[in-house]
């Protein structure tokens, strides 16, 4: 069975909203962009406090991604639970 043969509901269950909704994709892409900006601003001279603040901000962004599309969240994290580490 190909993707074209699936209904939109079936496609969403398999691939998530990220691949079926332009609005959802735009939101998640913006959240990922924000994560990239945070990562770009971290350097070897960052203090432990700055690293912790950056991590907390990224965790909050990943939580928003999980709320938008749990399937995309799983593909991004590879099953790695960010909250437990």
C-alpha positions as CSV (number, residue, x, y, z in Angstrom):
1,X,0.0,0.0,0.0
2,X,1.4,3.4,-0.9
3,X,0.9,6.7,0.8
4,X,-1.5,7.8,-2.0
5,X,-3.8,4.9,-1.2
6,X,-4.2,5.9,2.5
7,X,-6.9,8.2,3.8
8,X,-5.8,11.4,5.5
9,X,-6.6,9.9,8.9
10,X,-4.6,6.8,8.2
11,X,-1.7,9.0,6.9
12,X,-1.8,11.1,10.1
13,X,-1.7,8.0,12.3
14,X,1.4,6.7,10.4
15,X,3.3,9.8,9.6
16,X,2.0,12.4,12.1
17,X,0.6,15.9,11.6
18,X,3.9,17.3,10.5
19,X,3.6,15.6,7.1
20,X,-0.1,16.2,6.6
21,X,-0.6,19.7,7.9
22,X,1.2,22.8,6.5
23,X,0.3,24.8,9.5
24,X,1.7,22.1,11.9
25,X,4.8,21.8,9.8
26,X,5.4,25.6,9.9
27,X,5.0,25.7,13.7
28,X,7.4,22.8,14.3
29,X,9.9,24.1,11.8
30,X,9.8,27.5,13.7
31,X,10.3,25.7,17.0
32,X,13.3,23.7,15.6
33,X,14.7,27.0,14.2
34,X,14.5,28.4,17.8
35,X,16.4,25.4,19.1
36,X,19.1,25.9,16.4
37,X,19.5,29.5,17.5
38,X,19.9,28.4,21.1
39,X,22.5,25.9,20.0
40,X,24.4,28.4,17.9
41,X,24.7,30.8,20.9
42,X,26.2,28.2,23.1
43,X,30.0,28.1,23.1
44,X,32.9,26.7,24.9
45,X,33.0,29.8,27.1
46,X,29.4,29.3,28.3
47,X,29.0,29.0,32.0
48,X,27.2,26.0,33.6
49,X,24.3,28.3,34.4
50,X,24.0,29.4,30.8
51,X,24.1,25.8,29.6
52,X,21.3,24.9,32.0
53,X,19.2,27.8,30.9
54,X,19.7,26.9,27.3
55,X,18.8,23.2,28.1
56,X,15.6,24.3,29.8
57,X,14.6,26.5,26.9
58,X,15.2,23.6,24.5
59,X,13.3,21.2,26.7
60,X,10.3,23.6,26.6
61,X,10.5,23.9,22.8
62,X,10.6,20.1,22.5
63,X,7.6,19.8,24.8
64,X,5.7,22.1,22.4
65,X,6.8,19.9,19.5
66,X,5.5,16.9,21.3
67,X,2.2,18.6,21.9
68,X,1.9,19.4,18.2
69,X,2.9,16.0,16.8
70,X,4.1,13.2,19.1
71,X,5.2,11.2,16.0
72,X,7.6,13.9,14.8
73,X,8.8,14.3,18.4
74,X,9.7,10.6,18.5
75,X,11.6,10.9,15.2
76,X,13.5,13.9,16.4
77,X,14.5,12.4,19.8
78,X,14.9,8.7,18.6
79,X,13.1,7.5,21.7
80,X,15.5,9.5,23.9
81,X,13.4,11.0,26.8
82,X,14.8,14.5,27.3
83,X,13.0,15.1,30.6
84,X,14.6,12.2,32.4
85,X,18.2,13.2,31.8
